[in-house]
Amino acid sequence: MNGVEDRFQEFDYEWDQRHYQTEMVHLENIQKVPISMFTATDDMTCPYDTASKYIPMIGSETVRIDVPGETHDYFHEDANSEWFMEQLIAQLQIPEATYKASDSETETQ
């Protein structure tokens, strides 16, 4: 997300040399990868309202986890707290029903 241009676009190493807009990233094309996003409610770098605007555009299953009262600095200063790690690990777990279904498929092949 490019907050200055208010658009999802490809990264560019020369962005700060007046090359501000690059090829768009079409969020609706993301359809196979589940996404979990942590959003700090007082973030001015990647504003909470911006996340709220763009997350529904993502084509795949998306979970938003709010980090109340925190700013962007939270993610490089405190994102190793017990609460954060619990949330992160929970998102990395394969749901039991999905896991059992994939086991059954493997057994029949």
C-alpha positions in Angstrom: 0.0 0.0 0.0 1.3 3.4 -1.0 -0.2 5.8 1.6 1.0 8.9 -0.2 -0.7 7.9 -3.5 -3.6 6.0 -1.7 -3.3 2.9 -3.9 -2.0 -0.6 -3.8 0.9 -0.7 -6.2 4.1 -2.6 -7.0 7.2 -1.6 -4.9 9.8 0.6 -6.7 13.3 1.3 -5.4 13.2 4.6 -7.2 9.9 5.7 -5.6 11.4 8.6 -3.7 12.9 10.0 -7.0 9.6 11.4 -8.2 8.5 8.1 -9.6 5.4 7.9 -7.4 3.0 5.6 -9.3 3.9 2.1 -10.3 1.8 -0.8 -11.7 -1.3 -1.4 -9.7 -1.8 -4.5 -7.5 -5.4 -5.6 -8.0 -6.5 -6.9 -4.6 -9.6 -8.7 -6.1 -7.1 -11.0 -7.9 -5.8 -12.4 -4.6 -8.1 -15.4 -4.4 -6.3 -18.5 -3.1 -4.2 -17.3 -0.2 -5.9 -16.6 3.2 -4.7 -13.4 4.6 -4.5 -12.2 8.2 -3.9 -8.5 8.8 -3.0 -6.8 12.1 -4.3 -3.2 12.1 -3.3 -0.7 14.7 -6.2 1.6 15.5 -4.0 4.7 16.0 -1.6 4.1 13.1 -1.0 7.3 11.1 1.5 5.6 8.7 -0.9 3.0 7.5 -4.2 4.4 8.8 -6.8 2.1 10.2 -9.4 3.7 8.0 -7.3 2.9 4.9 -7.1 -0.8 6.0 -10.9 -0.8 6.5 -11.3 0.6 3.0 -9.1 -1.9 1.2 -9.4 -5.2 3.1 -12.9 -5.9 1.7 -11.4 -5.7 -1.8 -9.2 -8.7 -1.3 -10.7 -11.7 -3.1 -9.6 -14.4 -0.7 -10.6 -15.1 2.9 -9.3 -12.2 5.1 -9.1 -11.8 8.8 -8.4 -8.4 10.4 -7.0 -8.3 13.9 -7.3 -4.9 15.5 -4.5 -3.7 17.8 -6.4 -1.1 19.9 -4.7 2.1 20.9 -1.5 1.4 19.1 0.5 3.2 16.4 2.7 2.0 13.5 5.6 1.8 16.0 3.9 -1.1 17.7 4.9 -3.4 14.9 8.7 -2.9 15.4 8.7 -2.2 19.1 6.1 -4.4 20.8 4.9 -7.0 18.3 6.5 -9.7 20.3 4.1 -9.4 23.2 2.3 -12.5 24.5 -1.0 -11.2 23.1 0.5 -10.6 19.7 2.2 -14.0 19.5 -1.1 -15.7 20.6 -2.9 -14.0 17.8 -0.2 -14.7 15.3 0.0 -18.4 16.2 -3.8 -18.8 16.0 -3.7 -17.5 12.5 -1.0 -19.9 11.5 -2.9 -23.0 12.6 -4.6 -25.1 10.1 -8.3 -25.5 11.1 -8.9 -29.0 12.3 -11.8 -29.6 9.9 -9.5 -28.6 6.9 -6.7 -30.8 8.3 -8.9 -33.8 8.6 -10.4 -33.3 5.1 -6.9 -33.1 3.5 -5.8 -36.3 5.4 -8.8 -38.2 4.0 -8.0 -37.0 0.5 -4.3 -38.2 0.9 -5.5 -41.6 2.1 -7.7 -42.1 -1.0 -5.0 -41.2 -3.5 
